[in-house]
Amino acid sequence: MLPHKVHSLFCLCGCLILVHTLEWQDVNPVAHVKSSAWFNKIQTVLAAENSGLTKIPSGDGPYSVGCTDLMFDYTETSTFMRLYYPSQGGDHSETVWIPNEEYFFGLSKFLGSHWMISKILNLLYGSVTIPAAWNSPLRTGEKYPLVVFSHGLGAFRTLYSAIGMDLASHGFIVATVEHRDESASATYYFQNESAAEIGSTSWIYVKKKEGHLERNIQVRQRAMECSQVLNFILDIDHGKPVKNILDVEFDVKQMKGSVDRNKIAIIGHSFGGATVMQTLSEDQRFRCGIALDAWMYPLGDEVYTRIPQPLFFINSESFQTRENIEKIKKSYLPGKERKIITIKGSVHHNFDDFTFVTGKIIGKLLILKGNIDSNIAINLTNKASLAFLQKHLGLQKDFDQWNYLIEGEDENLIPGTNVNTTTKIYF
């Protein structure tokens, strides 16, 4: 999820922008930018505040990291993902973090802000890159475990690169799904082959949905999309002819024989955490799951007893509620491994990239940064995840050196939850 009151920042800039609920029909999202004094003033203020921001961290594992985008098939039922993977390195440019202006419009729409906010966001963050080599060749010669990643509400495939790059640097292929269920701020597809050839994109923007039934329909679609991503990657691994319809230099044929088909996991944040559970309940090819600050509301009650795979919940200190934790506890089954840890001083956005690209003032104001240093928080998340993945995927690595984190044994961790509940958890 993304912050719902980001417009408060702009009120602090002299109330120079009028914020209102935006309907798609109001504007053309990528046209009519008008230069004005107030626009330049806001840009200057925000640029000054962000001048000392932290860069999105690279992975600290032994592998160089490559990145590409893959899209298979046409229409809104097509499959879209960002791929992080161990690469050969070489002379390749860094990857653009948010590659299309329409994504910034989608963010402003999700936040209920004036469309001009998207222009400011694009000016501030449109040139941000991540330390992953764009379209660098896959490092061949070994089989890699696979992680499918599901984004949160209002996010999209590119916003969890700190996690994706770190996993790839430790020898994982990571496929981050861009969901088509109207929960992403924005996503695009091609209507047919002709549209793809000329680059004529069709965009889907986030739509407001409130009720449990609507959210449950979404989480079921999300789970299906995660399984579709896995299907395509395994087809490529088998050497089946699969065409990436995007105009990129990455040849998917090089991925043949690169996936360890017995070592597949799923990770997700927020709405993506619920997607992890829905997917595990439907697709036994996923051996385990990690839910980052899971938002449990979309799930139906039937899901909790249908997950035999090991589950690891990594929570922030500020997001979880008693109701949410009680739903998490429903998944605790006799003889099935369930773990919860809570990161002290963390907020919901310590799991996504926005915590790194905003300065200290804006980050605290918009609750994108917690009291804990963002790099410490993401390092705890990544290392605990690696330890859990090694344990349940049977990896022959040294990630077990971080097993103590799974138990919450660190000065920055709470074993279990900080939320007071009356139901006892049996580990």
N, C-alpha and C positions, 0 to 999 in steps of 0.2 A: 504494500500500500504506500501511497505517497501522502504528504501532509495536506490536510483539507483547508488550511488557513494561510497558505503561502502569501496571499494578497496582503496580509498585515505588514509584511516587509515594505511594500510599496506605499502603504499609508504613511510609514515612517519617513519616506522620502518626500515629504511635503504634501501628501494626499494628492499627488499629481495624476493619479490614475483612478478612474471610477471603476470599481469592481462590481460586476453583476453576473447573474447566471447567463451563460452563453448558449444559445441554440446554434446548431450547425448552419442553419440558413442565414444567420446574421451576416456572415462575412465570407469572402474567399480567403482561406487560411494562408495562402502563400503569395498573396498579391497585395497591392496598395499600401506599401510602407510609406509613411509621410514623415519627412524629417522635420523636427521641431525642437525648440529649446528645452522643453520639459523632458522630452524623450532622451536627449543627449545628457541632460543633467542626471537622470536616473541611471543611465548607462555608466556615467562617470563615477557616481557614488558606489554602485555595485561592483564595478571593476576595481576600485580602490580597496574595497573591503575584501574582495576575493584575491587580491594580489599575493597574499601570503598563504593561500590555500595549499593543502596537502595533495600531492598527485595520487592518482589511483595506483596502489602498490602492485608491483610485479610479483610473481610467484617466487618463492625462495628455494624451490627444489632444483635438482641437477639438470633438468631438461630445458632446452630453449622452447619457447611457446609460439605457436602459430595460431592464426585466426582466419576464419572465412565464414561466409553465409551460404546456406543451402536452401533451395526451395524446389519442391517436387510437386508436379501436377499444376492444374489451373483452377480458377474460381476460388470462392471463399472457403472451399473445402480442401484447398492445397495445404501442404505441410511446409512450415517455415522454421528455420532454426539458425542460431549462431553457434559455430563450432570452435572450441578451443582444443588444442592437441599438441603433443610433443612434436617439435619441428626440427628440420635440419639446420635451421638458422640461415645465415647468408644475408645478402644485401636486399632486404625488403623493408618497405616503409612501415611505420607503426599504423595501428588500426584506428580509424575514426570512431570515437565513442558512440555518438548519436549521429547517424549518417544522413538523415533527411530532415528538412525543416518541418515537415508535417508532424513529426513526433513532438516537436515543441508546441505546435498548435494543439495536438492531442492532450498534452500535459496541461495547457492553459484551460482547455475545455473541461478536463477532469476536475480541475481546481475551482471551476466556476468563475474564472477570471476574464477580464477584458481581453479580446484577441490580441491587443498590442503587447500583452505580456509575453506571448510566444515569440515576438520579434526580439524582445530584450533577452529572453532565455537563449535564443539562437545566437545572438551577438556575443553573449557571455560564454556559452558552452559549445557552440557549433564547431569550433576548431579543436576541442579537447581530444586528445588521442590516448590510447592505452598502450602499454609496453608489450605488445604482441605483434609478431611479424605478419602483415596482411598477405594471405595466400602463399605463405612459405610452404615448401613441400613437407609432407608428413615424414617424420623420422621412421623409416621402415626397419624391418629385421626383428621385430618383437610384437607380441600381442598385448594390447592394452585393455585394462578394465574400462568399462563405460559407465558414465553417469549422465542421466537425463535430468535436466533442471527445469523447474516450473516457476515462473515469475509471479509476483504479487499483483494485487488489484491496482490498476493505473500505471503499472510498469510495462516493460516489453523486453525483448530478448537481450538487449545490450547492457542492461543496468546492473548486472551482477558479475562484472568482469573480474573484480578482485578475487572472488571465489573461483570462477572458471579458470582464470590464469594460474592460480596457485595449485589447483588440482592437476591441471595439465603439466605444470612444472614438476610434479611428482609422478608423472607417468600415466595420467588418465586422459581419455578422450571425453570431452564434456559437450553435450548437445543441449543448448538452452532453447527451449520451445518459445515461439511467439504465438500466444493463444489467439484464436479467432472467435472467441465467445463473447466479444464486446466487453471484456474486462481489461484488455490492454488499452492504454491511452490512445494508441494508434497502431495499426498494422496494415499491410498492403498485400495485394495479390494481382495476378494477371488473369484477365478474363479468358484468354485463349492464346494459342501460339503466336498469332499475329501481333497481339498486344505486347507479348513478351519481347518479340523481335524489335519493336520500335520503342520499348521502354514505357508503354502506356499503363501506368499503375492505377488500380482502383483501391480506395482507402476505406477502412472500417475504423470508426472512432468509438471511444468508450460511451456506453449508454448507462444511465442511472437505473439501477435495479435494487429494490428494497427487500422484497419478501423472500422467505426461505425457499419457496418452490422455485422461484427464478434463480436463486443462487445454487440450488441443488441441480437444476438443469445445466447450469454453467459448469459446475465441478465435474459432472459426468462427461460433458464434452471435453473438458480439459484432460481428464484421464484418458479418454479415447485418443486425443491428440498426442499425449505422451507415448502411448502404445504405438501410434502410427509412426512417430519419430523412430522408435526402436525397430519397427518393421523395416523402414527404409534403410537404416544403418546396417541391419543384419543382411538385407538383400545386397547392399554394396559389398559387405564383407564376404558374402558368398560368390561375388563376381557377377551377379545378375546385372543386366543393362539398365541402369537408372540414370536419368538425365537431370542434371541441375539446370533449371531454366534461367537462373541468374547469370548475368554476363560477368563472370569472374574467372580468373586464371587457374583456380584450384581444380585439379582433375580428380574426380571422385574415384576413378579406377585405382589410384594409388592406395586406397583404403582397403582393397581386397586382402583378406587374411590378417587384418590389423586388430580385430576385436577379439578379446577373450570372452567368448559367448557364455561362459559360466560365471562371469564376474560382472554383473550388471546391477546398478543401484539407481535410486531416484532421490533427489533432493529438491526442496522447494521452500519458498519464503511466503509467510502470511497466507493469502489465498492459495499460493503454491504449496504451503504446508498441508492444507486440506486436500489438495490435489495429490500429494504424496500418498495419503491414506486411501483415498478413493482408488488410485491406480494400483496400489499394493493389493487391495481387496479384489481386484478384477484380473490382474495380470501377474501370474506366478513367476514369470521370467525375471522379474525384479527381485533380487535376493534380500535386499534390506532397504530401509528408507530413513532419511534424516529430514525432520521438519523444523524449519527455522522460524521461531515465533509464530507458530501455526494459528490461523484464524479458523476456528472449528465450526462456525455457524452454518456453512453451506452443506455440511454432511448430514446424511440421513442416519437414523439410529441403527439401521441394519449393518452399517459399515464396520462398526467397532469390533464386532465378534467375528469378522471375516478376514482378519489380517494375521496370518501365521508368521509372517516375516518379522525379523527384529526391527525395532523402531527406536529412534533416538530423537528426543526433543531438546533443542537448544533455544532457550528463551531469553528475551531481554527482561530487565528488571521492571520496566515501566508499562509494558503493553498488556500483559496477561490479566484476566479478570477471574473471579471465582467461578463464574459460569463456564468460561473457556477451559479452565483447568479441570473442572468436573467432567467435561466432555473428553478431555485427554485421558483421564483416568478410566473412562469406559473401555478404552482399548487395552487395558491391562488384563491379560488373560493368563491363567495358570500355565506355567512352563514356557511362556513366550517372553523373550527379552524386551523390556521397555526401560529406557533410561531418560531422565530429565536432568538438565543442569540449567542454571540461570547465570547470566553474566552481570556482575555487579555494576551499577552505574550506567548501564546501557539503555538505549532506546530502540524503538522498532526499526529505525533506519540505519542502525549500526551494521545491518546485514547487506545493504545495497550500496552502490557507488556514490550516491548523493552525499553520504557522510564525508567523502574525501574531496569533493569538488567545490565545496562551499567553505568560506572562511569561518573563523571562530564565532563571530557575532551572529551572522546569518544562520550558521549551523545550529547554534543554541536557540535562537529566536524561533526557528521553524522546526525545532525538535528533530533535526537531522543528525545532531551530535549529542552524545550523552556526557556524563561526567567522566567516564572512562575514555582514555585516548582511543581514537578510532582504529589506529593500527594495532593496538593491543587487543581490542575486541575482535577484529577480523582474524587476527592470528590465533586467538583462542578457538574461534569457530572453525577455522581451517584445520588446525592440528587435532582438535577433538574429533572432527569429521574423518580425518585420515586414519586415526586410531580405530574408530568404529568400523570404517570400511575394510581395513586390514583384517580385523577380527572376523567379520561376517562374509567377506568375499574370499577369505583364505589366501591373502596376498603374502608373498615372500619378500617383504620389505622390512624397514626398520621403524615403521609407524607405531609399533607397540610401545615405543619410548614415551608416547603421549597417552598411554592407557589411563594414567591417573586423572587426566582431564575428563574422561568419560564419567568418572566418579565424582567430579566436582571438586577435586583436591587441588585447589589453587587459591591464592589470596584474592583473586578477582572473580571467583566462582562461588555459587551457592549450590550445594548438592540438592537436587530436587527443585522445588519452587519456593519463591518468596511469598506466594499468595496463600493466605490462611484458609484452609478447607477442613471439613470434618471427616472426609472419606480417607481412610488409610490406604496407602499404596504399598503393595507387596512386590518387592523386587525379586 
